[in-house]
Amino acid sequence: MPFELTTHAKEMLKERGIIESWIEETLTQPSRTELKDDNTVHFLKPVAEWGGRTLRVVVTRGSNPPRVITAFFDRRAKGGI
């Protein structure tokens, strides 16, 4: 699935050690999605290679291809999926 990374997202992936294949997997097979009031959609999925921690990928709602704003491992979602 093609997707677009903002400059901020590229910087955060590098800083946080997140690889693009995890982003793609989270976007195509999320464990959960959340629609937010700020016109974003949050895709969540545990990443086995990162100890099962939950990756949260934030995308601009309605963008095609999906435009990733940021991504991070969400400590609050641990065990909550």
N, CA, C and O atoms as a CHARMM CRD file, in Angstrom:
* protein
*
  324
    1    1 MET  N      0.84800  -1.17900   0.00000 PROA 1      0.00000
    2    1 MET  CA     0.00000   0.00000   0.00000 PROA 1      0.00000
    3    1 MET  C      0.89500   1.24500   0.00000 PROA 1      0.00000
    4    1 MET  O      1.71200   1.42300   0.90400 PROA 1      0.00000
    5    2 PRO  N      0.74300   2.09000  -0.99800 PROA 2      0.00000
    6    2 PRO  CA     1.53300   3.31900  -1.00100 PROA 2      0.00000
    7    2 PRO  C      1.03300   4.30100   0.06000 PROA 2      0.00000
    8    2 PRO  O     -0.16500   4.38600   0.32900 PROA 2      0.00000
    9    3 PHE  N      1.96300   5.03100   0.65200 PROA 3      0.00000
   10    3 PHE  CA     1.62000   6.08100   1.60800 PROA 3      0.00000
   11    3 PHE  C      2.67900   7.16600   1.51300 PROA 3      0.00000
   12    3 PHE  O      3.77000   6.94400   0.98700 PROA 3      0.00000
   13    4 GLU  N      2.34700   8.33000   2.02400 PROA 4      0.00000
   14    4 GLU  CA     3.23600   9.48900   1.97600 PROA 4      0.00000
   15    4 GLU  C      3.62300   9.86400   3.39900 PROA 4      0.00000
   16    4 GLU  O      2.78300   9.86700   4.30000 PROA 4      0.00000
   17    5 LEU  N      4.89600  10.17800   3.59500 PROA 5      0.00000
   18    5 LEU  CA     5.38400  10.61700   4.90100 PROA 5      0.00000
   19    5 LEU  C      5.65700  12.11700   4.86400 PROA 5      0.00000
   20    5 LEU  O      6.32700  12.60300   3.95200 PROA 5      0.00000
   21    6 THR  N      5.14800  12.84800   5.83900 PROA 6      0.00000
   22    6 THR  CA     5.51100  14.25800   5.96100 PROA 6      0.00000
   23    6 THR  C      6.96800  14.34200   6.40500 PROA 6      0.00000
   24    6 THR  O      7.54600  13.34700   6.84300 PROA 6      0.00000
   25    7 THR  N      7.54800  15.50700   6.29400 PROA 7      0.00000
   26    7 THR  CA     8.92300  15.70800   6.75800 PROA 7      0.00000
   27    7 THR  C      9.03400  15.36700   8.24000 PROA 7      0.00000
   28    7 THR  O      9.99200  14.72300   8.66700 PROA 7      0.00000
   29    8 HSD  N      8.05200  15.80200   9.01500 PROA 8      0.00000
   30    8 HSD  CA     8.04800  15.49000  10.44900 PROA 8      0.00000
   31    8 HSD  C      8.01500  13.97900  10.66700 PROA 8      0.00000
   32    8 HSD  O      8.76400  13.45500  11.49200 PROA 8      0.00000
   33    9 ALA  N      7.15400  13.27700   9.93400 PROA 9      0.00000
   34    9 ALA  CA     7.04600  11.82400  10.09400 PROA 9      0.00000
   35    9 ALA  C      8.37800  11.14600   9.77700 PROA 9      0.00000
   36    9 ALA  O      8.79600  10.24300  10.50200 PROA 9      0.00000
   37   10 LYS  N      9.04400  11.56700   8.71200 PROA 10     0.00000
   38   10 LYS  CA    10.34800  10.98500   8.36100 PROA 10     0.00000
   39   10 LYS  C     11.34800  11.17300   9.49600 PROA 10     0.00000
   40   10 LYS  O     12.08900  10.25200   9.84100 PROA 10     0.00000
   41   11 GLU  N     11.36400  12.37100  10.07000 PROA 11     0.00000
   42   11 GLU  CA    12.27700  12.65100  11.18400 PROA 11     0.00000
   43   11 GLU  C     11.95700  11.78300  12.39400 PROA 11     0.00000
   44   11 GLU  O     12.86400  11.26600  13.04700 PROA 11     0.00000
   45   12 MET  N     10.67600  11.62400  12.69500 PROA 12     0.00000
   46   12 MET  CA    10.26800  10.85000  13.86600 PROA 12     0.00000
   47   12 MET  C     10.55600   9.36200  13.68400 PROA 12     0.00000
   48   12 MET  O     10.95600   8.69600  14.63900 PROA 12     0.00000
   49   13 LEU  N     10.36100   8.83200  12.48500 PROA 13     0.00000
   50   13 LEU  CA    10.67200   7.43000  12.23400 PROA 13     0.00000
   51   13 LEU  C     12.14800   7.17200  12.49400 PROA 13     0.00000
   52   13 LEU  O     12.51200   6.20100  13.15700 PROA 13     0.00000
   53   14 LYS  N     12.99100   8.04700  11.96700 PROA 14     0.00000
   54   14 LYS  CA    14.43100   7.89600  12.15800 PROA 14     0.00000
   55   14 LYS  C     14.79300   8.00200  13.64000 PROA 14     0.00000
   56   14 LYS  O     15.53800   7.17400  14.16300 PROA 14     0.00000
   57   15 GLU  N     14.26700   9.01500  14.30400 PROA 15     0.00000
   58   15 GLU  CA    14.57100   9.25200  15.72100 PROA 15     0.00000
   59   15 GLU  C     14.08200   8.11300  16.61300 PROA 15     0.00000
   60   15 GLU  O     14.73400   7.76900  17.59900 PROA 15     0.00000
   61   16 ARG  N     12.93600   7.52900  16.26800 PROA 16     0.00000
   62   16 ARG  CA    12.29900   6.52000  17.12200 PROA 16     0.00000
   63   16 ARG  C     12.58700   5.08400  16.69100 PROA 16     0.00000
   64   16 ARG  O     12.09700   4.14700  17.32200 PROA 16     0.00000
   65   17 GLY  N     13.36300   4.89400  15.63900 PROA 17     0.00000
   66   17 GLY  CA    13.71800   3.55100  15.19800 PROA 17     0.00000
   67   17 GLY  C     12.56000   2.77500  14.59900 PROA 17     0.00000
   68   17 GLY  O     12.51600   1.54800  14.69200 PROA 17     0.00000
   69   18 ILE  N     11.62800   3.48000  13.98900 PROA 18     0.00000
   70   18 ILE  CA    10.44800   2.85500  13.37800 PROA 18     0.00000
   71   18 ILE  C     10.73100   2.65200  11.89400 PROA 18     0.00000
   72   18 ILE  O     11.16400   3.58100  11.21100 PROA 18     0.00000
   73   19 ILE  N     10.48900   1.44800  11.39300 PROA 19     0.00000
   74   19 ILE  CA    10.74600   1.17600   9.98000 PROA 19     0.00000
   75   19 ILE  C      9.44500   1.25700   9.17800 PROA 19     0.00000
   76   19 ILE  O      8.35300   1.01600   9.69400 PROA 19     0.00000
   77   20 GLU  N      9.60200   1.60200   7.90000 PROA 20     0.00000
   78   20 GLU  CA     8.43400   1.85300   7.05900 PROA 20     0.00000
   79   20 GLU  C      7.54700   0.62500   6.87300 PROA 20     0.00000
   80   20 GLU  O      6.33900   0.77000   6.68400 PROA 20     0.00000
   81   21 SER  N      8.11400  -0.57500   6.92100 PROA 21     0.00000
   82   21 SER  CA     7.27400  -1.77300   6.77000 PROA 21     0.00000
   83   21 SER  C      6.29300  -1.90100   7.93400 PROA 21     0.00000
   84   21 SER  O      5.19500  -2.42800   7.75500 PROA 21     0.00000
   85   22 TRP  N      6.67200  -1.42800   9.12700 PROA 22     0.00000
   86   22 TRP  CA     5.73800  -1.43800  10.26200 PROA 22     0.00000
   87   22 TRP  C      4.60500  -0.45100  10.02600 PROA 22     0.00000
   88   22 TRP  O      3.45900  -0.71400  10.38900 PROA 22     0.00000
   89   23 ILE  N      4.93200   0.69500   9.41300 PROA 23     0.00000
   90   23 ILE  CA     3.90000   1.68600   9.08200 PROA 23     0.00000
   91   23 ILE  C      2.91300   1.06500   8.09900 PROA 23     0.00000
   92   23 ILE  O      1.69900   1.14100   8.29400 PROA 23     0.00000
   93   24 GLU  N      3.44000   0.45400   7.04500 PROA 24     0.00000
   94   24 GLU  CA     2.58000  -0.15000   6.02700 PROA 24     0.00000
   95   24 GLU  C      1.68400  -1.23000   6.62700 PROA 24     0.00000
   96   24 GLU  O      0.48800  -1.28000   6.33800 PROA 24     0.00000
   97   25 GLU  N      2.25900  -2.09100   7.46000 PROA 25     0.00000
   98   25 GLU  CA     1.47100  -3.15800   8.08400 PROA 25     0.00000
   99   25 GLU  C      0.38900  -2.59000   9.00000 PROA 25     0.00000
  100   25 GLU  O     -0.72900  -3.10400   9.03800 PROA 25     0.00000
  101   26 THR  N      0.71700  -1.54000   9.72700 PROA 26     0.00000
  102   26 THR  CA    -0.25800  -0.91400  10.62200 PROA 26     0.00000
  103   26 THR  C     -1.39100  -0.27200   9.83300 PROA 26     0.00000
  104   26 THR  O     -2.54800  -0.33000  10.25100 PROA 26     0.00000
  105   27 LEU  N     -1.06900   0.34300   8.69500 PROA 27     0.00000
  106   27 LEU  CA    -2.09900   0.97200   7.86900 PROA 27     0.00000
  107   27 LEU  C     -2.99100  -0.05400   7.17000 PROA 27     0.00000
  108   27 LEU  O     -4.19000   0.17800   7.01100 PROA 27     0.00000
  109   28 THR  N     -2.42100  -1.18500   6.75300 PROA 28     0.00000
  110   28 THR  CA    -3.20100  -2.17600   6.00200 PROA 28     0.00000
  111   28 THR  C     -3.92300  -3.17500   6.89800 PROA 28     0.00000
  112   28 THR  O     -4.96800  -3.70300   6.51900 PROA 28     0.00000
  113   29 GLN  N     -3.37000  -3.44300   8.09600 PROA 29     0.00000
  114   29 GLN  CA    -3.97500  -4.42700   8.99400 PROA 29     0.00000
  115   29 GLN  C     -3.98000  -3.91300  10.43400 PROA 29     0.00000
  116   29 GLN  O     -3.38600  -4.54200  11.31000 PROA 29     0.00000
  117   30 PRO  N     -4.63200  -2.79600  10.69100 PROA 30     0.00000
  118   30 PRO  CA    -4.62600  -2.25700  12.05900 PROA 30     0.00000
  119   30 PRO  C     -5.41800  -3.14200  13.01400 PROA 30     0.00000
  120   30 PRO  O     -6.38200  -3.79700  12.61700 PROA 30     0.00000
  121   31 SER  N     -5.00300  -3.15100  14.26400 PROA 31     0.00000
  122   31 SER  CA    -5.78300  -3.82600  15.30000 PROA 31     0.00000
  123   31 SER  C     -6.95300  -2.95600  15.72200 PROA 31     0.00000
  124   31 SER  O     -7.99600  -3.44400  16.15600 PROA 31     0.00000
  125   32 ARG  N     -6.74600  -1.62900  15.58000 PROA 32     0.00000
  126   32 ARG  CA    -7.79900  -0.67600  15.95000 PROA 32     0.00000
  127   32 ARG  C     -7.56600   0.62800  15.19400 PROA 32     0.00000
  128   32 ARG  O     -6.43000   0.98700  14.88900 PROA 32     0.00000
  129   33 THR  N     -8.65500   1.32800  14.89900 PROA 33     0.00000
  130   33 THR  CA    -8.55300   2.67600  14.33900 PROA 33     0.00000
  131   33 THR  C     -9.38200   3.61800  15.19500 PROA 33     0.00000
  132   33 THR  O    -10.38200   3.22200  15.79300 PROA 33     0.00000
  133   34 GLU  N     -8.94800   4.87200  15.24200 PROA 34     0.00000
  134   34 GLU  CA    -9.66000   5.89400  16.01200 PROA 34     0.00000
  135   34 GLU  C     -9.81500   7.13700  15.14300 PROA 34     0.00000
  136   34 GLU  O     -8.82500   7.66100  14.63000 PROA 34     0.00000
  137   35 LEU  N    -11.04100   7.61000  14.97300 PROA 35     0.00000
  138   35 LEU  CA   -11.29700   8.87400  14.28100 PROA 35     0.00000
  139   35 LEU  C    -11.21000   9.99000  15.30700 PROA 35     0.00000
  140   35 LEU  O    -11.85800   9.92500  16.35100 PROA 35     0.00000
  141   36 LYS  N    -10.42000  11.01000  15.02100 PROA 36     0.00000
  142   36 LYS  CA   -10.21600  12.11300  15.96200 PROA 36     0.00000
  143   36 LYS  C    -10.85700  13.39100  15.43100 PROA 36     0.00000
  144   36 LYS  O    -11.07200  13.54100  14.22800 PROA 36     0.00000
  145   37 ASP  N    -11.15900  14.30900  16.34800 PROA 37     0.00000
  146   37 ASP  CA   -11.79400  15.57900  15.99500 PROA 37     0.00000
  147   37 ASP  C    -10.87900  16.51400  15.21000 PROA 37     0.00000
  148   37 ASP  O    -11.35900  17.47500  14.60800 PROA 37     0.00000
  149   38 ASP  N     -9.57500  16.25400  15.20400 PROA 38     0.00000
  150   38 ASP  CA    -8.63100  17.13800  14.50700 PROA 38     0.00000
  151   38 ASP  C     -8.40300  16.72400  13.05100 PROA 38     0.00000
  152   38 ASP  O     -7.38300  17.06900  12.45400 PROA 38     0.00000
  153   39 ASN  N     -9.36600  15.97600  12.48100 PROA 39     0.00000
  154   39 ASN  CA    -9.31900  15.53600  11.08700 PROA 39     0.00000
  155   39 ASN  C     -8.20600  14.52000  10.82700 PROA 39     0.00000
  156   39 ASN  O     -7.62800  14.48400   9.74100 PROA 39     0.00000
  157   40 THR  N     -7.91400  13.69600  11.83800 PROA 40     0.00000
  158   40 THR  CA    -6.93200  12.63300  11.67100 PROA 40     0.00000
  159   40 THR  C     -7.56700  11.28600  11.98700 PROA 40     0.00000
  160   40 THR  O     -8.60300  11.20000  12.64700 PROA 40     0.00000
  161   41 VAL  N     -6.91500  10.24200  11.49600 PROA 41     0.00000
  162   41 VAL  CA    -7.26500   8.87200  11.83800 PROA 41     0.00000
  163   41 VAL  C     -6.01600   8.25500  12.45400 PROA 41     0.00000
  164   41 VAL  O     -4.92000   8.39300  11.91200 PROA 41     0.00000
  165   42 HSD  N     -6.18000   7.57200  13.59100 PROA 42     0.00000
  166   42 HSD  CA    -5.07000   6.91000  14.25800 PROA 42     0.00000
  167   42 HSD  C     -5.21700   5.41000  14.02900 PROA 42     0.00000
  168   42 HSD  O     -6.26100   4.82600  14.31600 PROA 42     0.00000
  169   43 PHE  N     -4.16300   4.79800  13.51100 PROA 43     0.00000
  170   43 PHE  CA    -4.11500   3.36100  13.27700 PROA 43     0.00000
  171   43 PHE  C     -3.19600   2.76900  14.33200 PROA 43     0.00000
  172   43 PHE  O     -2.08400   3.25700  14.53100 PROA 43     0.00000
  173   44 LEU  N     -3.65500   1.71000  15.01700 PROA 44     0.00000
  174   44 LEU  CA    -2.86600   1.10200  16.08700 PROA 44     0.00000
  175   44 LEU  C     -2.66600  -0.37900  15.82500 PROA 44     0.00000
  176   44 LEU  O     -3.56900  -1.07800  15.36400 PROA 44     0.00000
  177   45 LYS  N     -1.45000  -0.84300  16.13200 PROA 45     0.00000
  178   45 LYS  CA    -1.14000  -2.26500  15.97200 PROA 45     0.00000
  179   45 LYS  C      0.09200  -2.60400  16.81200 PROA 45     0.00000
  180   45 LYS  O      1.07700  -1.86600  16.78300 PROA 45     0.00000
  181   46 PRO  N      0.04900  -3.71100  17.56100 PROA 46     0.00000
  182   46 PRO  CA     1.24700  -4.16500  18.27000 PROA 46     0.00000
  183   46 PRO  C      2.31300  -4.62000  17.26900 PROA 46     0.00000
  184   46 PRO  O      1.99300  -5.22200  16.24400 PROA 46     0.00000
  185   47 VAL  N      3.56600  -4.33200  17.57000 PROA 47     0.00000
  186   47 VAL  CA     4.68500  -4.72600  16.71400 PROA 47     0.00000
  187   47 VAL  C      5.50200  -5.76800  17.46700 PROA 47     0.00000
  188   47 VAL  O      6.14900  -5.46200  18.46900 PROA 47     0.00000
  189   48 ALA  N      5.46600  -7.00300  16.97100 PROA 48     0.00000
  190   48 ALA  CA     6.15300  -8.10900  17.64100 PROA 48     0.00000
  191   48 ALA  C      7.65200  -7.84300  17.77700 PROA 48     0.00000
  192   48 ALA  O      8.25100  -8.15400  18.80700 PROA 48     0.00000
  193   49 GLU  N      8.25500  -7.26700  16.73500 PROA 49     0.00000
  194   49 GLU  CA     9.69500  -7.00600  16.75000 PROA 49     0.00000
  195   49 GLU  C     10.09100  -5.94900  17.77600 PROA 49     0.00000
  196   49 GLU  O     11.27800  -5.76400  18.04300 PROA 49     0.00000
  197   50 TRP  N      9.13300  -5.26800  18.34300 PROA 50     0.00000
  198   50 TRP  CA     9.39100  -4.22900  19.34300 PROA 50     0.00000
  199   50 TRP  C      8.76600  -4.64500  20.67800 PROA 50     0.00000
  200   50 TRP  O      8.29300  -3.80700  21.44600 PROA 50     0.00000
  201   51 GLY  N      8.77500  -5.94100  20.93400 PROA 51     0.00000
  202   51 GLY  CA     8.27600  -6.45200  22.20400 PROA 51     0.00000
  203   51 GLY  C      6.77100  -6.36200  22.36200 PROA 51     0.00000
  204   51 GLY  O      6.25900  -6.35500  23.48200 PROA 51     0.00000
  205   52 GLY  N      6.05500  -6.29300  21.23600 PROA 52     0.00000
  206   52 GLY  CA     4.59900  -6.21800  21.29500 PROA 52     0.00000
  207   52 GLY  C      4.05900  -4.84000  21.63100 PROA 52     0.00000
  208   52 GLY  O      2.85700  -4.67800  21.84000 PROA 52     0.00000
  209   53 ARG  N      4.94400  -3.83500  21.68500 PROA 53     0.00000
  210   53 ARG  CA     4.47200  -2.46800  21.96700 PROA 53     0.00000
  211   53 ARG  C      3.58200  -1.99100  20.83000 PROA 53     0.00000
  212   53 ARG  O      3.75100  -2.39800  19.68000 PROA 53     0.00000
  213   54 THR  N      2.64300  -1.13200  21.15900 PROA 54     0.00000
  214   54 THR  CA     1.65100  -0.66700  20.19400 PROA 54     0.00000
  215   54 THR  C      2.16300   0.53600  19.41700 PROA 54     0.00000
  216   54 THR  O      2.52000   1.56600  19.98900 PROA 54     0.00000
  217   55 LEU  N      2.18700   0.37700  18.09400 PROA 55     0.00000
  218   55 LEU  CA     2.55800   1.47000  17.20500 PROA 55     0.00000
  219   55 LEU  C      1.30600   2.25800  16.85500 PROA 55     0.00000
  220   55 LEU  O      0.29600   1.68500  16.44500 PROA 55     0.00000
  221   56 ARG  N      1.37600   3.56300  17.01700 PROA 56     0.00000
  222   56 ARG  CA     0.27500   4.46100  16.65000 PROA 56     0.00000
  223   56 ARG  C      0.74300   5.27800  15.45000 PROA 56     0.00000
  224   56 ARG  O      1.74900   5.98500  15.51900 PROA 56     0.00000
  225   57 VAL  N     -0.00200   5.17100  14.34500 PROA 57     0.00000
  226   57 VAL  CA     0.30900   5.90700  13.12100 PROA 57     0.00000
  227   57 VAL  C     -0.82000   6.91000  12.89700 PROA 57     0.00000
  228   57 VAL  O     -1.98600   6.52900  12.79700 PROA 57     0.00000
  229   58 VAL  N     -0.46900   8.18700  12.81800 PROA 58     0.00000
  230   58 VAL  CA    -1.45100   9.26200  12.67900 PROA 58     0.00000
  231   58 VAL  C     -1.45900   9.73400  11.22400 PROA 58     0.00000
  232   58 VAL  O     -0.42700  10.11800  10.67300 PROA 58     0.00000
  233   59 VAL  N     -2.65900   9.69500  10.61100 PROA 59     0.00000
  234   59 VAL  CA    -2.82200   9.98600   9.18800 PROA 59     0.00000
  235   59 VAL  C     -3.87000  11.08200   9.01800 PROA 59     0.00000
  236   59 VAL  O     -4.84900  11.13600   9.76300 PROA 59     0.00000
  237   60 THR  N     -3.65800  11.95700   8.02900 PROA 60     0.00000
  238   60 THR  CA    -4.66000  12.95800   7.68700 PROA 60     0.00000
  239   60 THR  C     -5.88500  12.24200   7.12600 PROA 60     0.00000
  240   60 THR  O     -5.76900  11.47100   6.17300 PROA 60     0.00000
  241   61 ARG  N     -7.04900  12.48900   7.70500 PROA 61     0.00000
  242   61 ARG  CA    -8.28600  11.82500   7.29000 PROA 61     0.00000
  243   61 ARG  C     -8.60700  12.16100   5.83100 PROA 61     0.00000
  244   61 ARG  O     -8.55300  13.32100   5.42400 PROA 61     0.00000
  245   62 GLY  N     -8.94100  11.13400   5.05500 PROA 62     0.00000
  246   62 GLY  CA    -9.36300  11.31100   3.67300 PROA 62     0.00000
  247   62 GLY  C     -8.23400  11.49500   2.67600 PROA 62     0.00000
  248   62 GLY  O     -8.50100  11.67500   1.48800 PROA 62     0.00000
  249   63 SER  N     -6.98400  11.45600   3.11500 PROA 63     0.00000
  250   63 SER  CA    -5.87200  11.63800   2.18000 PROA 63     0.00000
  251   63 SER  C     -5.65800  10.36900   1.36100 PROA 63     0.00000
  252   63 SER  O     -5.80600   9.25600   1.86600 PROA 63     0.00000
  253   64 ASN  N     -5.30700  10.55300   0.08900 PROA 64     0.00000
  254   64 ASN  CA    -5.08200   9.42000  -0.79800 PROA 64     0.00000
  255   64 ASN  C     -3.91400   9.74900  -1.71800 PROA 64     0.00000
  256   64 ASN  O     -4.04700  10.61600  -2.58200 PROA 64     0.00000
  257   65 PRO  N     -2.76200   9.07800  -1.55700 PROA 65     0.00000
  258   65 PRO  CA    -2.50900   7.99800  -0.60300 PROA 65     0.00000
  259   65 PRO  C     -2.48900   8.53900   0.83000 PROA 65     0.00000
  260   65 PRO  O     -2.39900   9.74800   1.04500 PROA 65     0.00000
  261   66 PRO  N     -2.57500   7.62600   1.80700 PROA 66     0.00000
  262   66 PRO  CA    -2.55800   8.07200   3.19500 PROA 66     0.00000
  263   66 PRO  C     -1.32600   8.93600   3.48100 PROA 66     0.00000
  264   66 PRO  O     -0.20300   8.57000   3.13400 PROA 66     0.00000
  265   67 ARG  N     -1.55400  10.08100   4.11500 PROA 67     0.00000
  266   67 ARG  CA    -0.46100  10.98700   4.46800 PROA 67     0.00000
  267   67 ARG  C     -0.17500  10.84200   5.95500 PROA 67     0.00000
  268   67 ARG  O     -0.96000  11.27300   6.80000 PROA 67     0.00000
  269   68 VAL  N      0.96500  10.22800   6.25800 PROA 68     0.00000
  270   68 VAL  CA     1.36000   9.97000   7.64000 PROA 68     0.00000
  271   68 VAL  C      1.95600  11.23900   8.23600 PROA 68     0.00000
  272   68 VAL  O      2.93800  11.78000   7.72800 PROA 68     0.00000
  273   69 ILE  N      1.34300  11.70400   9.32200 PROA 69     0.00000
  274   69 ILE  CA     1.79400  12.91100  10.01400 PROA 69     0.00000
  275   69 ILE  C      2.88300  12.57300  11.02000 PROA 69     0.00000
  276   69 ILE  O      3.88900  13.27500  11.12000 PROA 69     0.00000
  277   70 THR  N      2.67400  11.48500  11.77100 PROA 70     0.00000
  278   70 THR  CA     3.65600  11.04200  12.76000 PROA 70     0.00000
  279   70 THR  C      3.37000   9.58700  13.11800 PROA 70     0.00000
  280   70 THR  O      2.32700   9.03700  12.76500 PROA 70     0.00000
  281   71 ALA  N      4.30900   8.98400  13.81800 PROA 71     0.00000
  282   71 ALA  CA     4.14300   7.61500  14.31200 PROA 71     0.00000
  283   71 ALA  C      4.98100   7.47400  15.57800 PROA 71     0.00000
  284   71 ALA  O      6.07400   8.02900  15.68500 PROA 71     0.00000
  285   72 PHE  N      4.44500   6.72000  16.53200 PROA 72     0.00000
  286   72 PHE  CA     5.17000   6.52700  17.78700 PROA 72     0.00000
  287   72 PHE  C      4.63400   5.29600  18.49700 PROA 72     0.00000
  288   72 PHE  O      3.51700   4.84800  18.24000 PROA 72     0.00000
  289   73 PHE  N      5.45300   4.75500  19.40100 PROA 73     0.00000
  290   73 PHE  CA     5.00600   3.65500  20.24000 PROA 73     0.00000
  291   73 PHE  C      4.24500   4.25200  21.41000 PROA 73     0.00000
  292   73 PHE  O      4.78700   5.03700  22.18800 PROA 73     0.00000
  293   74 ASP  N      2.98800   3.87100  21.52100 PROA 74     0.00000
  294   74 ASP  CA     2.06200   4.47400  22.47400 PROA 74     0.00000
  295   74 ASP  C      2.06400   3.68900  23.78000 PROA 74     0.00000
  296   74 ASP  O      1.50300   2.59600  23.85400 PROA 74     0.00000
  297   75 ARG  N      2.68500   4.23800  24.79100 PROA 75     0.00000
  298   75 ARG  CA     2.74600   3.57600  26.10600 PROA 75     0.00000
  299   75 ARG  C      1.36600   3.42600  26.72900 PROA 75     0.00000
  300   75 ARG  O      1.10900   2.46300  27.45200 PROA 75     0.00000
  301   76 ARG  N      0.47900   4.37600  26.45300 PROA 76     0.00000
  302   76 ARG  CA    -0.87100   4.33200  27.02800 PROA 76     0.00000
  303   76 ARG  C     -1.69400   3.17900  26.47100 PROA 76     0.00000
  304   76 ARG  O     -2.61500   2.70200  27.13400 PROA 76     0.00000
  305   77 ALA  N     -1.37500   2.72400  25.26300 PROA 77     0.00000
  306   77 ALA  CA    -2.15900   1.66900  24.62300 PROA 77     0.00000
  307   77 ALA  C     -1.66700   0.27500  25.00000 PROA 77     0.00000
  308   77 ALA  O     -2.24700  -0.71400  24.55000 PROA 77     0.00000
  309   78 LYS  N     -0.63400   0.16700  25.79600 PROA 78     0.00000
  310   78 LYS  CA    -0.07100  -1.13300  26.15600 PROA 78     0.00000
  311   78 LYS  C     -1.14600  -2.02000  26.77600 PROA 78     0.00000
  312   78 LYS  O     -1.75000  -1.68000  27.79300 PROA 78     0.00000
  313   79 GLY  N     -1.36500  -3.15600  26.14100 PROA 79     0.00000
  314   79 GLY  CA    -2.36200  -4.09900  26.62800 PROA 79     0.00000
  315   79 GLY  C     -3.79000  -3.65400  26.38900 PROA 79     0.00000
  316   79 GLY  O     -4.72800  -4.36600  26.74800 PROA 79     0.00000
  317   80 GLY  N     -3.96900  -2.48100  25.78600 PROA 80     0.00000
  318   80 GLY  CA    -5.31400  -1.96000  25.58600 PROA 80     0.00000
  319   80 GLY  C     -5.92400  -2.28000  24.23900 PROA 80     0.00000
  320   80 GLY  O     -7.02600  -1.82800  23.93000 PROA 80     0.00000
  321   81 ILE  N     -5.22300  -3.04700  23.44500 PROA 81     0.00000
  322   81 ILE  CA    -5.76200  -3.36800  22.11000 PROA 81     0.00000
  323   81 ILE  C     -6.39100  -4.73200  22.12800 PROA 81     0.00000
  324   81 ILE  O     -6.90300  -5.18900  21.10600 PROA 81     0.00000
